[in-house]
Amino acid sequence: MPHFPAPIASRLPAVGTTIFTVMSRLAAECGAINLSQGYPDFNAEDALFEAVAHHMRGNRNQYAPMAGTPELRAAIRAKVLASYGTDYDAEQEITVTAGATQAIFTAVTALVHAGDEVIVFEPVYDSYVPAITLCGATPVYARLDAPHFRPDWEAVARLITPKTRMIMINTPHNPTASAWRAEDMQKLAELTANTSIVVLSDEVYEHIVFDGHRHESVARTPGLAERSVIVSSFGKTFHVTGWKVGYALAPAELMAEFRKVHQFNVFTVNTPVQLGLADYLAEPRRYLDLPAFYQAKRDFFRAGLAASRFELLPAAGTYFQLARYGAISAEDDHAFARRLTREHRVAAIPLSAFYRAAGQDRIVRFCFAKNESTLAEACARLCKI
């Protein structure tokens, strides 16, 4: 096997294979139920596949415009206006992306410069900090504490300096399943008023909020929409994570910079899938019914673990459930997650994977975006521990 003849100066020396790949591989090796990686084990409606196939057969298979097909951008505009009351211009302020991760990376790359500081909330989704680092900027960590993982706004205010270029937020929040409320958005608006700070808002679980609460998008908050890039994901909303189609919303001035990068790292996204999604979005119930759909799964999973020795933390949104295992083991969460997979054949994600250093809270994350038969079998195994 050939070897590169010189040492490689890595730009991400602390980064290895993501925990999602590691745990999914281990789950496959052990024949475990995979509640680690966040994707469903059920399909989307046939109507979505039929819509995409219709456009494939109709010879809509060549490059779409760089920003996305006009049909999908118009459908996104209508959805956002109906949901949050903010009207984004489909031509200048909406861009279709190759999933949310690409949108996040593109936004950071376009708007953050070497020497800048970017505030993130820890536990932090694993793609954020590498994007910041590759820009030559410095991540600054605001901590979210169990069990509710809500921001401490006084602490956040102390982190803002003249170098703060961006604040990255994620609500509903992966991995903690917390969801911000209107007062959180108002605090963020107050902190960023009269500054040049950009807010990058990861809202991929926007339609998965529970217990009668509404999703608090920055789009509906005066003082935030005009300084924010919002990212969402059709993969999460319509159970097709492997399609990797999302979108970004931003004022025209920010979107112009976003597209300068987007056109060179992706250029455009799968044409017939965009057109199929545009057709599918014409029926709002397909996303408006999601809170009840996933809340039923959350409640089923929590009821199934009621007799276990896991302590279940609140789950206000997303399709994740955090669980403390301190009554079961004193192991660190990585060791416990590996043993859970090997010996009990249920895979989870250790929460400390989302921190800079190993945590001592003894918490793991389960994904309940599964069929009830899958969840029932997983609960049966977990209750035996």
N, C-alpha and C positions, 0 to 999 in steps of 0.2 A: 504494500500500500504506500502511495507517495506521501511525503511529509513536507509541509511548508518549510523552507530552508532558513527562516529567521524568526526570532521571537516576535510575537504578536502583541502590540500594545492595545489591549482591549479598551474600548470606550465605555464598557459596562462591566468592569472587573468583578463586581460583587453579584452579578446576575447569573443564575444558572437556569436550568429547566424549570418552568413554572410548576407550582404545586398542583395545578389542575391536571397537567400532563402526568406528573408523577403518580398521583392518586388514581387517576383513571387507568393508567397502565397496570398498577398494582391490583386494582379491582378486577381487571380482565384476567390477569395471571392467576388470581385466587378464585375466580368464579363468584365474586362478591356482587351484591346489589349495589349499584353505583349511585349513592346519594351525595357524591362529592361535587362533580362538575355540574354546572347549572344549565342543564338542558332537559326538555321533556322526553318521556319515552312513549308519547302518543303523537298522533299526526294532526296536521291542520285539516280544515274542512276541504272536501273534494272541490268545492266551488273555487277555491284559491288555485288549486292545481289546474283546473279546467280553464281558468282565466289566463294563466301563463301559457298553457298549451295552445290556446286560441291564438295568441299573438305569435307564438313560434310558428304555427302553421300558416299564419297570415304574412309571413316573410318580414317580421319586425325583429330581425336578428343581427342587424349591423350596429355600429356604434351609436349610442345615444349622445345627445349634447353633453358637454363636459359637466354642466351643473345638474343634469338629470333630465328625464323626459318632461316636456311641458305638462303632460297629463298627470304625472305623479306629483310634481311640484304644486299643481293646482289643487290636487286632492289633499296634500299636506296642509296647504294654506287654509282650506275649508275646515279641516279637522282641528287645527290649532285655534282658528277663530271661534269655532263653536265651543271648544273646550275651555279656552282661557280668555277669550275676548280681545285678543291682540291680533291685528291684521298684518302679516308679513307679506311683503311683495314677492310673488313667486319668481319673478325674473331676477331680482337682485339680492334677495335675503334668504333664500332657501337653496340648499345644495344636498343632493342625494349622494350618499357615501357608501363605501364598501364595508358596512358595519359601523358600529359605534366606536370600536377601538381605533379604526382609521380616522374617524372624525376627531376623536380626542387628540391623537398624535398630530394630526394636521393643524388643529387649532393651537396647540402648544408651540409647534414648530413655526407657525406663521406669526405668532404674536409675542413670543417670549424671546429675549435676547440674552447673550452671555452677560453674566454679572447680575441679572435680575433675581428676585426672590419670588417663589410661588408657594402660597400657603395651601396645604392639603390637610385633610382631617383623617387622623389615624384612629382605628385601623383603616388603611387606605388600599383601594383596589390596586392590583399589582402592576397595571400598565401605566399608572400616572407618573410615578417617580422616574422610571427610565426615560420617559419622554422629556421630562424636565432636565435630567442630567445630560442627555444628548444635546440639548440646547446650550449647555454651559451655564445653566442657571442653578440656583440653590433651592432645594425643597425645604420648607419650614413647616413644622408639624404642630397642628392643634389636636389635642387629644379628646377623644370621645370615650366616656367612661361607662362601663356596665352598671346596671342592666339596661338603661334606657338609651344610652349612646346619643345624647342630645348635646349640641354645642354649648360651651361656656363662652359667652360672647365677650365678657370682660377679658378673659384670657386671649381670645382671638384679637381683640383690639390691641393688646400689648405686643402682638407679633407683627403688626403692620409697621413698616418702616418706609423711608423714601425709596427703597429699592423694590418694594412690593409691586410686582407687575400684574399678578394674577392670583385669584383665589379659586380653587377647584372644589366644587361641591358635588354631592351625589345623594339624591333623594328621589324615591325610597332608596335606602342605603344598602349596598352590598359591601361587606358581608353581614352587617349587624341586623338587618331587617327593620331598622328604625325609619321613621318618616318625619320630615320637618313639618312644622305648622306655620301658619301665617305670621305669627310673632317672630319666628326665626328669620323669615324672609325680610320682615321689616327691620330687624336688627342689622342684617347684612346690608340692606339698602342704606341705613344710617351710617354704617361704618365706611362704606365706599363712596358716599356722597362727596362731591367736590374733589374727587381724586381721579387719576388716570387708570385706576385698577380695572382690569377686565375680569369678569366672572365667567368661568367655564362650568356649566351646569350639566352634569351627567344625569339624565332623566329617563334612562332606558326602561325603568319599571313604572313609568308614569301611570299606567292603567292597572297597576296591581297594588292598590291601597285598600286597607280593610276597615271594618267596624264603622262604616258610615262616614269616614273622613274623606275629604277630597284631596287630590294631589295638589300641592302648592308649588306650581311651576314659577320660575323667575319671570316667565312671560306674563303672568297676571299681576306682578308686583310693580307699582310705579317706582321709578328710580333704579330698577334692575334690568328690565328688558332692554333698555338702550345701551347698556354696557356689557351685555352677556352674549355668549355663544351657548346655545342649548343643543344638546345631543340626545337623540332617541334612536330606537331600534325596532324595526319590523320583525326581526328574528325573535325578540323577546315577546312582542305583542301577539304575534300570530303563530307561535310554536314552530318556527322554521329557522332556528339559530344557524344552521349550516348554510343558509342562503347568503348570510353576511350582507344585508342591506339595511342601512340606517339613513339618518339625515341630520343636518345641522341647520339651525336657525340663528340669524344674527343681523344686527343693523347693517345697512349696505356698506358702511365704511369698514367694519370688521370683516364682513363676508368677502369683500374685494381682496383683502389680504389672505383670507382662508383659501380662496380659489387659486391664488398664485401658487400655493403649495399643492393643493389638491390636483391641479392639472398635471403635475409632474410625478406625484407618487401613486396616483391611481388613474387619472384623467376621467374615466367614466365607469359606469356600473352596468351590469347585465341588463340589456334592453327589455327582453320579454318579461322578465321578473318585475321590472319597474312598472310596465304597463299592466300586468296582472294585478299588482298591488293597488294601482290606481283604481282599477275596476272594483276590487274587493272593498276598498275604503268607502265606496258609495253607500254601504249599509253600516251606519254607525254602531249598531248593536254588536258588531263583531269585535269592537274594542270596549264598548260601554258595559258589556256583560262580564268582562274579565274579573273585576273585583269579587263578584259573587262566586264565580267559577273557582278561583284560586283560594278564596276564603274557605270554601267547603273542603278543599284539600288540606289547607292548614289545620282546620279544626279536626278533620279525620286523623291526621298524623299526630296532633297533640293528644287527642283522646286515646289513640293507640299506644302512646308512651306514658300515659297517666300512671300505669302500674310499674313503670320502670324505675331505676334509681337515678335517672337523668333529671336534672333540674332545668326546666324549659324557661328560657328568657322570653320577654314580650316580642311579638312579631307583628309589626304594624303595617308592613308592606313587603314587596318582593316575593319570591317563592323560596325563601330560605328560613330555617329555624335554627337558632343557636341553642346549645344545650351544655350545661355544666356537668362534668363527670366526676367532681371531687369526691362524691360518695362511693365511687367505684374504684378509683385508682389515684395514686400520687404521681404517676408518670407525667412527663411533659406532654404537651398536646400532639407533637409530631410522633412521639413513640406510641402514644395511645391510639392515634388514628391508624398507624400502621398495624398495630396489634388487633384493633377492631376489624380491620380489613382481612387480615390473615386468619384470625381465630374465629371470628364471629361472622365473617363474610358480609359485612356492611361497610361501605367506604364513606368517609366524611372528610372534611377539610379542617386542619388545625387552624384555629383563629390566629395564632401568632404568625402565620404566613403573611398576614396583612400588617404586621408591625416591623419596626426596624430590628428589634431584638425579641428573643423568645419570651413569650408571656407566661405568667404564673397563674392566670385565671382558670386554667383547666377547662377550656371551652372549645367545642368543635361545632362546625356548621354542616347541617344537613340540607339537601335540596328536596322539597316535596312536590316538585313539578313532575309527578309520576302518576301512572294509573293506580287506582285504589288497591288493586291486587298486589302491585309492587310494594306500595306503602304498608299494606297489611302484613306481608311477609317480612319486610324490614323491621316493623314494630315487634313482631313475634320474636325475632332473633335478638333485638335489643333488650326486650323485657326479660330475657333469660340470663343476662349478664349480672 
